[in-house]
Amino acid sequence: HVQLVESGGGSVDAGGSLRLSCAASGYSSIVNCMGWYRQGIGEEREGVAGLTSDGRTAYAASVKDRFTISYDKTKNILYLSISSLQPSDTGMYYCAATPGMGAINHVSESAGERYFQYWGQGTQVTVS
């Protein structure tokens, strides 16, 4: 079993930056793909970024120039750095993980979340 705990959310002014963290524990060594999803009020959850254990990344087209996903292997922490925050970035941000490396190909698909097996509880980001 893999546990994921997100942190780093908060209230930010538009134009600001934020870095979200996701600490992985448990049998995290089995994970080969991790991703970040977000969900606004009344909206469906959408994938914004993904990362594989061999270094491949994927981003949703709408965030590609502002979001950066990375992983610190020494700490087992997944990060999502967000710049030029916009009110439309407001939402709950979730960390996801799965053993299957192929999930990276589905991160930005409408039903891509079904490829991820493990989920965190989320961290709220509010931009005003």
N, CA, C and O atoms as a GROMACS GRO file, in nm:
protein
  512
    1HIS      N    1   0.084  -0.118   0.000
    1HIS     CA    2   0.000   0.000   0.000
    1HIS      C    3   0.088   0.124   0.000
    1HIS      O    4   0.192   0.126   0.066
    2VAL      N    5   0.046   0.226  -0.073
    2VAL     CA    6   0.121   0.350  -0.085
    2VAL      C    7   0.039   0.464  -0.026
    2VAL      O    8  -0.078   0.481  -0.058
    3GLN      N    9   0.102   0.540   0.062
    3GLN     CA   10   0.036   0.657   0.119
    3GLN      C   11   0.091   0.785   0.056
    3GLN      O   12   0.212   0.800   0.036
    4LEU      N   13   0.000   0.877   0.028
    4LEU     CA   14   0.037   1.004  -0.033
    4LEU      C   15  -0.022   1.117   0.051
    4LEU      O   16  -0.141   1.116   0.081
    5VAL      N   17   0.060   1.212   0.087
    5VAL     CA   18   0.014   1.325   0.167
    5VAL      C   19   0.058   1.455   0.102
    5VAL      O   20   0.177   1.483   0.090
    6GLU      N   21  -0.040   1.534   0.060
    6GLU     CA   22  -0.011   1.661  -0.006
    6GLU      C   23   0.000   1.774   0.097
    6GLU      O   24  -0.056   1.768   0.206
    7SER      N   25   0.075   1.876   0.059
    7SER     CA   26   0.086   1.996   0.141
    7SER      C   27   0.129   2.112   0.051
    7SER      O   28   0.164   2.092  -0.065
    8GLY      N   29   0.126   2.232   0.105
    8GLY     CA   30   0.174   2.348   0.031
    8GLY      C   31   0.068   2.436  -0.028
    8GLY      O   32   0.098   2.542  -0.083
    9GLY      N   33  -0.058   2.395  -0.018
    9GLY     CA   34  -0.165   2.478  -0.070
    9GLY      C   35  -0.188   2.600   0.017
    9GLY      O   36  -0.131   2.612   0.125
   10GLY      N   37  -0.273   2.690  -0.031
   10GLY     CA   38  -0.305   2.809   0.045
   10GLY      C   39  -0.373   2.913  -0.041
   10GLY      O   40  -0.411   2.885  -0.155
   11SER      N   41  -0.388   3.031   0.013
   11SER     CA   42  -0.449   3.142  -0.060
   11SER      C   43  -0.339   3.230  -0.116
   11SER      O   44  -0.250   3.275  -0.043
   12VAL      N   45  -0.344   3.256  -0.244
   12VAL     CA   46  -0.238   3.328  -0.314
   12VAL      C   47  -0.299   3.436  -0.403
   12VAL      O   48  -0.408   3.418  -0.458
   13ASP      N   49  -0.230   3.546  -0.416
   13ASP     CA   50  -0.273   3.649  -0.509
   13ASP      C   51  -0.244   3.608  -0.652
   13ASP      O   52  -0.145   3.539  -0.679
   14ALA      N   53  -0.328   3.650  -0.741
   14ALA     CA   54  -0.306   3.624  -0.883
   14ALA      C   55  -0.170   3.678  -0.925
   14ALA      O   56  -0.130   3.788  -0.886
   15GLY      N   57  -0.100   3.599  -1.004
   15GLY     CA   58   0.034   3.637  -1.047
   15GLY      C   59   0.143   3.579  -0.961
   15GLY      O   60   0.260   3.584  -0.998
   16GLY      N   61   0.107   3.526  -0.846
   16GLY     CA   62   0.204   3.469  -0.755
   16GLY      C   63   0.244   3.328  -0.792
   16GLY      O   64   0.202   3.274  -0.894
   17SER      N   65   0.327   3.269  -0.706
   17SER     CA   66   0.377   3.134  -0.729
   17SER      C   67   0.352   3.047  -0.607
   17SER      O   68   0.331   3.097  -0.496
   18LEU      N   69   0.356   2.917  -0.630
   18LEU     CA   70   0.329   2.822  -0.522
   18LEU      C   71   0.400   2.693  -0.556
   18LEU      O   72   0.417   2.659  -0.673
   19ARG      N   73   0.442   2.620  -0.454
   19ARG     CA   74   0.496   2.486  -0.476
   19ARG      C   75   0.424   2.388  -0.386
   19ARG      O   76   0.426   2.400  -0.263
   20LEU      N   77   0.360   2.294  -0.449
   20LEU     CA   78   0.291   2.188  -0.378
   20LEU      C   79   0.383   2.069  -0.359
   20LEU      O   80   0.470   2.042  -0.442
   21SER      N   81   0.364   1.999  -0.248
   21SER     CA   82   0.444   1.881  -0.218
   21SER      C   83   0.354   1.761  -0.195
   21SER      O   84   0.241   1.774  -0.149
   22CYS      N   85   0.407   1.645  -0.227
   22CYS     CA   86   0.336   1.520  -0.203
   22CYS      C   87   0.437   1.420  -0.150
   22CYS      O   88   0.524   1.374  -0.223
   23ALA      N   89   0.423   1.387  -0.022
   23ALA     CA   90   0.514   1.291   0.040
   23ALA      C   91   0.461   1.150   0.021
   23ALA      O   92   0.346   1.120   0.056
   24ALA      N   93   0.544   1.065  -0.034
   24ALA     CA   94   0.506   0.926  -0.058
   24ALA      C   95   0.571   0.835   0.044
   24ALA      O   96   0.689   0.849   0.075
   25SER      N   97   0.493   0.743   0.097
   25SER     CA   98   0.546   0.646   0.193
   25SER      C   99   0.479   0.512   0.173
   25SER      O  100   0.394   0.496   0.085
   26GLY      N  101   0.518   0.415   0.254
   26GLY     CA  102   0.465   0.281   0.236
   26GLY      C  103   0.547   0.210   0.131
   26GLY      O  104   0.670   0.220   0.130
   27TYR      N  105   0.482   0.137   0.043
   27TYR     CA  106   0.552   0.064  -0.063
   27TYR      C  107   0.574   0.155  -0.185
   27TYR      O  108   0.542   0.118  -0.298
   28SER      N  109   0.627   0.275  -0.159
   28SER     CA  110   0.643   0.372  -0.267
   28SER      C  111   0.743   0.326  -0.373
   28SER      O  112   0.746   0.381  -0.483
   29SER      N  113   0.825   0.226  -0.341
   29SER     CA  114   0.921   0.178  -0.440
   29SER      C  115   0.854   0.111  -0.559
   29SER      O  116   0.917   0.095  -0.664
   30ILE      N  117   0.728   0.073  -0.544
   30ILE     CA  118   0.657   0.008  -0.654
   30ILE      C  119   0.601   0.110  -0.753
   30ILE      O  120   0.554   0.073  -0.860
   31VAL      N  121   0.607   0.237  -0.717
   31VAL     CA  122   0.547   0.342  -0.799
   31VAL      C  123   0.641   0.379  -0.914
   31VAL      O  124   0.760   0.404  -0.892
   32ASN      N  125   0.587   0.382  -1.035
   32ASN     CA  126   0.664   0.422  -1.152
   32ASN      C  127   0.607   0.544  -1.223
   32ASN      O  128   0.668   0.597  -1.315
   33CYS      N  129   0.492   0.587  -1.180
   33CYS     CA  130   0.432   0.706  -1.239
   33CYS      C  131   0.354   0.780  -1.131
   33CYS      O  132   0.278   0.720  -1.055
   34MET      N  133   0.373   0.910  -1.126
   34MET     CA  134   0.300   0.994  -1.034
   34MET      C  135   0.244   1.114  -1.109
   34MET      O  136   0.296   1.153  -1.214
   35GLY      N  137   0.137   1.170  -1.055
   35GLY     CA  138   0.075   1.282  -1.123
   35GLY      C  139   0.005   1.376  -1.028
   35GLY      O  140  -0.017   1.345  -0.911
   36TRP      N  141  -0.029   1.491  -1.080
   36TRP     CA  142  -0.107   1.589  -1.008
   36TRP      C  143  -0.239   1.612  -1.082
   36TRP      O  144  -0.243   1.631  -1.204
   37TYR      N  145  -0.345   1.611  -1.005
   37TYR     CA  146  -0.478   1.640  -1.057
   37TYR      C  147  -0.537   1.755  -0.977
   37TYR      O  148  -0.496   1.781  -0.864
   38ARG      N  149  -0.632   1.824  -1.036
   38ARG     CA  150  -0.699   1.930  -0.962
   38ARG      C  151  -0.848   1.927  -0.994
   38ARG      O  152  -0.892   1.879  -1.098
   39GLN      N  153  -0.924   1.980  -0.898
   39GLN     CA  154  -1.070   1.982  -0.914
   39GLN      C  155  -1.126   2.110  -0.856
   39GLN      O  156  -1.113   2.135  -0.736
   40GLY      N  157  -1.188   2.190  -0.940
   40GLY     CA  158  -1.256   2.310  -0.895
   40GLY      C  159  -1.397   2.276  -0.850
   40GLY      O  160  -1.448   2.168  -0.878
   41ILE      N  161  -1.458   2.367  -0.781
   41ILE     CA  162  -1.595   2.346  -0.733
   41ILE      C  163  -1.688   2.329  -0.852
   41ILE      O  164  -1.691   2.412  -0.944
   42GLY      N  165  -1.762   2.221  -0.850
   42GLY     CA  166  -1.857   2.194  -0.958
   42GLY      C  167  -1.794   2.146  -1.087
   42GLY      O  168  -1.861   2.134  -1.189
   43GLU      N  169  -1.664   2.118  -1.081
   43GLU     CA  170  -1.595   2.073  -1.201
   43GLU      C  171  -1.545   1.930  -1.184
   43GLU      O  172  -1.534   1.880  -1.073
   44GLU      N  173  -1.515   1.867  -1.295
   44GLU     CA  174  -1.456   1.734  -1.290
   44GLU      C  175  -1.307   1.745  -1.259
   44GLU      O  176  -1.243   1.847  -1.286
   45ARG      N  177  -1.256   1.640  -1.201
   45ARG     CA  178  -1.113   1.638  -1.171
   45ARG      C  179  -1.036   1.626  -1.303
   45ARG      O  180  -1.072   1.546  -1.390
   46GLU      N  181  -0.931   1.705  -1.316
   46GLU     CA  182  -0.852   1.704  -1.438
   46GLU      C  183  -0.704   1.683  -1.406
   46GLU      O  184  -0.654   1.732  -1.305
   47GLY      N  185  -0.638   1.612  -1.491
   47GLY     CA  186  -0.495   1.591  -1.475
   47GLY      C  187  -0.418   1.711  -1.527
   47GLY      O  188  -0.449   1.763  -1.634
   48VAL      N  189  -0.318   1.755  -1.452
   48VAL     CA  190  -0.239   1.870  -1.495
   48VAL      C  191  -0.094   1.834  -1.524
   48VAL      O  192  -0.030   1.900  -1.606
   49ALA      N  193  -0.041   1.731  -1.459
   49ALA     CA  194   0.099   1.696  -1.482
   49ALA      C  195   0.126   1.554  -1.438
   49ALA      O  196   0.062   1.502  -1.346
   50GLY      N  197   0.223   1.491  -1.504
   50GLY     CA  198   0.262   1.356  -1.469
   50GLY      C  199   0.412   1.338  -1.484
   50GLY      O  200   0.478   1.412  -1.556
   51LEU      N  201   0.465   1.237  -1.414
   51LEU     CA  202   0.609   1.212  -1.415
   51LEU      C  203   0.633   1.063  -1.396
   51LEU      O  204   0.571   1.000  -1.310
   52THR      N  205   0.725   1.007  -1.476
   52THR     CA  206   0.758   0.866  -1.460
   52THR      C  207   0.893   0.850  -1.390
   52THR      O  208   0.970   0.945  -1.377
   53SER      N  209   0.919   0.729  -1.346
   53SER     CA  210   1.044   0.701  -1.276
   53SER      C  211   1.165   0.713  -1.368
   53SER      O  212   1.278   0.726  -1.320
   54ASP      N  213   1.143   0.708  -1.499
   54ASP     CA  214   1.255   0.724  -1.592
   54ASP      C  215   1.264   0.867  -1.645
   54ASP      O  216   1.334   0.894  -1.743
   55GLY      N  217   1.192   0.958  -1.581
   55GLY     CA  218   1.209   1.099  -1.608
   55GLY      C  219   1.119   1.163  -1.712
   55GLY      O  220   1.133   1.281  -1.741
   56ARG      N  221   1.026   1.088  -1.768
   56ARG     CA  222   0.935   1.148  -1.865
   56ARG      C  223   0.831   1.233  -1.793
   56ARG      O  224   0.786   1.199  -1.684
   57THR      N  225   0.793   1.344  -1.856
   57THR     CA  226   0.690   1.429  -1.800
   57THR      C  227   0.579   1.454  -1.902
   57THR      O  228   0.598   1.440  -2.023
   58ALA      N  229   0.464   1.489  -1.851
   58ALA     CA  230   0.350   1.522  -1.936
   58ALA      C  231   0.270   1.631  -1.866
   58ALA      O  232   0.256   1.632  -1.744
   59TYR      N  233   0.218   1.723  -1.946
   59TYR     CA  234   0.141   1.833  -1.891
   59TYR      C  235   0.014   1.854  -1.972
   59TYR      O  236   0.008   1.827  -2.092
   60ALA      N  237  -0.088   1.902  -1.904
   60ALA     CA  238  -0.206   1.947  -1.975
   60ALA      C  239  -0.170   2.072  -2.053
   60ALA      O  240  -0.092   2.154  -2.006
   61ALA      N  241  -0.224   2.085  -2.170
   61ALA     CA  242  -0.189   2.197  -2.258
   61ALA      C  243  -0.216   2.333  -2.190
   61ALA      O  244  -0.145   2.430  -2.214
   62SER      N  245  -0.317   2.337  -2.109
   62SER     CA  246  -0.358   2.464  -2.047
   62SER      C  247  -0.261   2.514  -1.941
   62SER      O  248  -0.265   2.630  -1.902
   63VAL      N  249  -0.172   2.425  -1.893
   63VAL     CA  250  -0.082   2.466  -1.784
   63VAL      C  251   0.064   2.448  -1.819
   63VAL      O  252   0.151   2.477  -1.736
   64LYS      N  253   0.093   2.401  -1.937
   64LYS     CA  254   0.227   2.357  -1.973
   64LYS      C  255   0.334   2.462  -1.948
   64LYS      O  256   0.446   2.427  -1.908
   65ASP      N  257   0.306   2.586  -1.971
   65ASP     CA  258   0.407   2.691  -1.957
   65ASP      C  259   0.422   2.742  -1.815
   65ASP      O  260   0.513   2.820  -1.787
   66ARG      N  261   0.336   2.700  -1.725
   66ARG     CA  262   0.338   2.755  -1.589
   66ARG      C  263   0.359   2.651  -1.480
   66ARG      O  264   0.396   2.686  -1.368
   67PHE      N  265   0.337   2.524  -1.511
   67PHE     CA  266   0.348   2.418  -1.413
   67PHE      C  267   0.474   2.336  -1.439
   67PHE      O  268   0.509   2.308  -1.553
   68THR      N  269   0.541   2.297  -1.331
   68THR     CA  270   0.657   2.210  -1.342
   68THR      C  271   0.647   2.100  -1.238
   68THR      O  272   0.633   2.127  -1.119
   69ILE      N  273   0.654   1.976  -1.284
   69ILE     CA  274   0.648   1.862  -1.194
   69ILE      C  275   0.789   1.807  -1.176
   69ILE      O  276   0.868   1.803  -1.270
   70SER      N  277   0.820   1.767  -1.053
   70SER     CA  278   0.952   1.713  -1.025
   70SER      C  279   0.945   1.618  -0.906
   70SER      O  280   0.846   1.616  -0.833
   71TYR      N  281   1.052   1.539  -0.889
   71TYR     CA  282   1.053   1.440  -0.781
   71TYR      C  283   1.189   1.436  -0.716
   71TYR      O  284   1.292   1.427  -0.784
   72ASP      N  285   1.189   1.443  -0.584
   72ASP     CA  286   1.313   1.431  -0.506
   72ASP      C  287   1.324   1.287  -0.456
   72ASP      O  288   1.253   1.247  -0.364
   73LYS      N  289   1.413   1.210  -0.517
   73LYS     CA  290   1.426   1.069  -0.482
   73LYS      C  291   1.482   1.050  -0.341
   73LYS      O  292   1.453   0.948  -0.277
   74THR      N  293   1.559   1.144  -0.293
   74THR     CA  294   1.618   1.129  -0.160
   74THR      C  295   1.514   1.147  -0.050
   74THR      O  296   1.529   1.096   0.061
   75LYS      N  297   1.407   1.220  -0.083
   75LYS     CA  298   1.303   1.247   0.017
   75LYS      C  299   1.171   1.179  -0.016
   75LYS      O  300   1.078   1.180   0.065
   76ASN      N  301   1.162   1.119  -0.134
   76ASN     CA  302   1.036   1.059  -0.181
   76ASN      C  303   0.923   1.163  -0.180
   76ASN      O  304   0.813   1.137  -0.129
   77ILE      N  305   0.952   1.278  -0.236
   77ILE     CA  306   0.853   1.385  -0.243
   77ILE      C  307   0.833   1.429  -0.388
   77ILE      O  308   0.929   1.455  -0.460
   78LEU      N  309   0.709   1.435  -0.427
   78LEU     CA  310   0.671   1.486  -0.558
   78LEU      C  311   0.633   1.632  -0.542
   78LEU      O  312   0.563   1.669  -0.448
   79TYR      N  313   0.679   1.715  -0.635
   79TYR     CA  314   0.649   1.858  -0.629
   79TYR      C  315   0.570   1.902  -0.752
   79TYR      O  316   0.578   1.842  -0.859
   80LEU      N  317   0.495   2.009  -0.733
   80LEU     CA  318   0.433   2.078  -0.845
   80LEU      C  319   0.455   2.227  -0.823
   80LEU      O  320   0.397   2.288  -0.733
   81SER      N  321   0.540   2.286  -0.905
   81SER     CA  322   0.568   2.429  -0.896
   81SER      C  323   0.476   2.502  -0.994
   81SER      O  324   0.467   2.467  -1.112
   82ILE      N  325   0.408   2.602  -0.944
   82ILE     CA  326   0.312   2.676  -1.025
   82ILE      C  327   0.350   2.824  -1.024
   82ILE      O  328   0.369   2.883  -0.917
   83SER      N  329   0.361   2.882  -1.139
   83SER     CA  330   0.393   3.024  -1.150
   83SER      C  331   0.278   3.097  -1.219
   83SER      O  332   0.190   3.035  -1.278
   84SER      N  333   0.280   3.229  -1.209
   84SER     CA  334   0.177   3.312  -1.271
   84SER      C  335   0.037   3.260  -1.241
   84SER      O  336  -0.044   3.239  -1.331
   85LEU      N  337   0.011   3.238  -1.115
   85LEU     CA  338  -0.118   3.181  -1.075
   85LEU      C  339  -0.235   3.267  -1.119
   85LEU      O  340  -0.230   3.390  -1.116
   86GLN      N  341  -0.340   3.198  -1.162
   86GLN     CA  342  -0.462   3.262  -1.210
   86GLN      C  343  -0.581   3.215  -1.128
   86GLN      O  344  -0.578   3.105  -1.072
   87PRO      N  345  -0.684   3.296  -1.119
   87PRO     CA  346  -0.803   3.251  -1.044
   87PRO      C  347  -0.856   3.116  -1.094
   87PRO      O  348  -0.913   3.040  -1.016
   88SER      N  349  -0.837   3.087  -1.220
   88SER     CA  350  -0.883   2.959  -1.275
   88SER      C  351  -0.802   2.841  -1.223
   88SER      O  352  -0.840   2.726  -1.244
   89ASP      N  353  -0.690   2.868  -1.155
   89ASP     CA  354  -0.611   2.761  -1.095
   89ASP      C  355  -0.667   2.719  -0.959
   89ASP      O  356  -0.620   2.622  -0.899
   90THR      N  357  -0.766   2.790  -0.912
   90THR     CA  358  -0.826   2.758  -0.783
   90THR      C  359  -0.887   2.619  -0.785
   90THR      O  360  -0.955   2.581  -0.880
   91GLY      N  361  -0.863   2.542  -0.678
   91GLY     CA  362  -0.920   2.410  -0.669
   91GLY      C  363  -0.844   2.324  -0.571
   91GLY      O  364  -0.745   2.366  -0.512
   92MET      N  365  -0.891   2.203  -0.554
   92MET     CA  366  -0.823   2.105  -0.471
   92MET      C  367  -0.726   2.031  -0.559
   92MET      O  368  -0.762   1.980  -0.666
   93TYR      N  369  -0.602   2.024  -0.515
   93TYR     CA  370  -0.497   1.957  -0.591
   93TYR      C  371  -0.465   1.823  -0.526
   93TYR      O  372  -0.436   1.814  -0.407
   94TYR      N  373  -0.470   1.718  -0.608
   94TYR     CA  374  -0.447   1.582  -0.560
   94TYR      C  375  -0.322   1.523  -0.621
   94TYR      O  376  -0.290   1.546  -0.738
   95CYS      N  377  -0.252   1.447  -0.540
   95CYS     CA  378  -0.137   1.370  -0.586
   95CYS      C  379  -0.185   1.228  -0.613
   95CYS      O  380  -0.266   1.174  -0.538
   96ALA      N  381  -0.134   1.168  -0.719
   96ALA     CA  382  -0.173   1.033  -0.755
   96ALA      C  383  -0.049   0.953  -0.794
   96ALA      O  384   0.051   1.008  -0.838
   97ALA      N  385  -0.059   0.821  -0.776
   97ALA     CA  386   0.055   0.735  -0.808
   97ALA      C  387   0.006   0.599  -0.854
   97ALA      O  388  -0.104   0.556  -0.821
   98THR      N  389   0.091   0.532  -0.930
   98THR     CA  390   0.056   0.401  -0.979
   98THR      C  391   0.182   0.326  -1.020
   98THR      O  392   0.282   0.388  -1.056
   99PRO      N  393   0.180   0.193  -1.015
   99PRO     CA  394   0.296   0.117  -1.062
   99PRO      C  395   0.314   0.123  -1.213
   99PRO      O  396   0.426   0.112  -1.263
  100GLY      N  397   0.206   0.142  -1.284
  100GLY     CA  398   0.212   0.138  -1.429
  100GLY      C  399   0.270   0.263  -1.490
  100GLY      O  400   0.216   0.372  -1.472
  101MET      N  401   0.381   0.249  -1.562
  101MET     CA  402   0.444   0.364  -1.623
  101MET      C  403   0.361   0.422  -1.738
  101MET      O  404   0.374   0.539  -1.771
  102GLY      N  405   0.277   0.340  -1.797
  102GLY     CA  406   0.196   0.385  -1.909
  102GLY      C  407   0.094   0.491  -1.873
  102GLY      O  408   0.037   0.555  -1.961
  103ALA      N  409   0.070   0.509  -1.745
  103ALA     CA  410  -0.029   0.609  -1.702
  103ALA      C  411   0.011   0.749  -1.747
  103ALA      O  412  -0.074   0.837  -1.758
  104ILE      N  413   0.139   0.770  -1.771
  104ILE     CA  414   0.187   0.902  -1.814
  104ILE      C  415   0.119   0.945  -1.944
  104ILE      O  416   0.103   1.064  -1.970
  105ASN      N  417   0.081   0.849  -2.025
  105ASN     CA  418   0.019   0.879  -2.154
  105ASN      C  419  -0.127   0.921  -2.142
  105ASN      O  420  -0.189   0.962  -2.240
  106HIS      N  421  -0.182   0.910  -2.020
  106HIS     CA  422  -0.325   0.936  -2.003
  106HIS      C  423  -0.355   1.047  -1.904
  106HIS      O  424  -0.471   1.072  -1.872
  107VAL      N  425  -0.251   1.113  -1.855
  107VAL     CA  426  -0.269   1.212  -1.749
  107VAL      C  427  -0.370   1.320  -1.788
  107VAL      O  428  -0.457   1.354  -1.709
  108SER      N  429  -0.358   1.372  -1.909
  108SER     CA  430  -0.443   1.485  -1.947
  108SER      C  431  -0.573   1.442  -2.014
  108SER      O  432  -0.650   1.527  -2.060
  109GLU      N  433  -0.599   1.312  -2.021
  109GLU     CA  434  -0.724   1.264  -2.080
  109GLU      C  435  -0.837   1.284  -1.980
  109GLU      O  436  -0.815   1.292  -1.859
  110SER      N  437  -0.957   1.292  -2.032
  110SER     CA  438  -1.071   1.319  -1.945
  110SER      C  439  -1.092   1.209  -1.842
  110SER      O  440  -1.139   1.237  -1.731
  111ALA      N  441  -1.060   1.086  -1.874
  111ALA     CA  442  -1.076   0.976  -1.780
  111ALA      C  443  -0.942   0.920  -1.735
  111ALA      O  444  -0.934   0.806  -1.691
  112GLY      N  445  -0.838   1.000  -1.747
  112GLY     CA  446  -0.705   0.953  -1.717
  112GLY      C  447  -0.683   0.913  -1.573
  112GLY      O  448  -0.593   0.834  -1.543
  113GLU      N  449  -0.763   0.965  -1.483
  113GLU     CA  450  -0.743   0.936  -1.341
  113GLU      C  451  -0.764   0.790  -1.309
  113GLU      O  452  -0.714   0.742  -1.208
  114ARG      N  453  -0.835   0.718  -1.393
  114ARG     CA  454  -0.858   0.576  -1.364
  114ARG      C  455  -0.733   0.492  -1.378
  114ARG      O  456  -0.731   0.376  -1.337
  115TYR      N  457  -0.629   0.549  -1.437
  115TYR     CA  458  -0.503   0.477  -1.451
  115TYR      C  459  -0.417   0.486  -1.325
  115TYR      O  460  -0.316   0.416  -1.313
  116PHE      N  461  -0.458   0.571  -1.231
  116PHE     CA  462  -0.381   0.588  -1.108
  116PHE      C  463  -0.449   0.515  -0.994
  116PHE      O  464  -0.570   0.526  -0.974
  117GLN      N  465  -0.370   0.440  -0.921
  117GLN     CA  466  -0.423   0.351  -0.818
  117GLN      C  467  -0.429   0.416  -0.680
  117GLN      O  468  -0.520   0.389  -0.602
  118TYR      N  469  -0.332   0.501  -0.650
  118TYR     CA  470  -0.322   0.559  -0.517
  118TYR      C  471  -0.344   0.710  -0.522
  118TYR      O  472  -0.301   0.778  -0.615
  119TRP      N  473  -0.414   0.760  -0.421
  119TRP     CA  474  -0.448   0.902  -0.418
  119TRP      C  475  -0.428   0.961  -0.279
  119TRP      O  476  -0.447   0.894  -0.178
  120GLY      N  477  -0.389   1.088  -0.278
  120GLY     CA  478  -0.383   1.160  -0.152
  120GLY      C  479  -0.516   1.228  -0.124
  120GLY      O  480  -0.611   1.216  -0.202
  121GLN      N  481  -0.522   1.298  -0.012
  121GLN     CA  482  -0.645   1.364   0.031
  121GLN      C  483  -0.662   1.502  -0.031
  121GLN      O  484  -0.772   1.558  -0.029
  122GLY      N  485  -0.555   1.558  -0.086
  122GLY     CA  486  -0.566   1.686  -0.154
  122GLY      C  487  -0.520   1.803  -0.070
  122GLY      O  488  -0.521   1.798   0.053
  123THR      N  489  -0.481   1.909  -0.139
  123THR     CA  490  -0.446   2.035  -0.074
  123THR      C  491  -0.512   2.148  -0.152
  123THR      O  492  -0.507   2.150  -0.275
  124GLN      N  493  -0.574   2.240  -0.083
  124GLN     CA  494  -0.654   2.344  -0.147
  124GLN      C  495  -0.568   2.462  -0.190
  124GLN      O  496  -0.485   2.511  -0.115
  125VAL      N  497  -0.590   2.505  -0.313
  125VAL     CA  498  -0.526   2.625  -0.365
  125VAL      C  499  -0.635   2.726  -0.403
  125VAL      O  500  -0.727   2.694  -0.478
  126THR      N  501  -0.624   2.845  -0.350
  126THR     CA  502  -0.721   2.949  -0.381
  126THR      C  503  -0.647   3.072  -0.433
  126THR      O  504  -0.558   3.125  -0.366
  127VAL      N  505  -0.683   3.116  -0.551
  127VAL     CA  506  -0.617   3.230  -0.614
  127VAL      C  507  -0.720   3.342  -0.633
  127VAL      O  508  -0.826   3.321  -0.691
  128SER      N  509  -0.686   3.459  -0.583
  128SER     CA  510  -0.778   3.571  -0.596
  128SER      C  511  -0.706   3.698  -0.637
  128SER      O  512  -0.769   3.803  -0.652
   0.00000   0.00000   0.00000
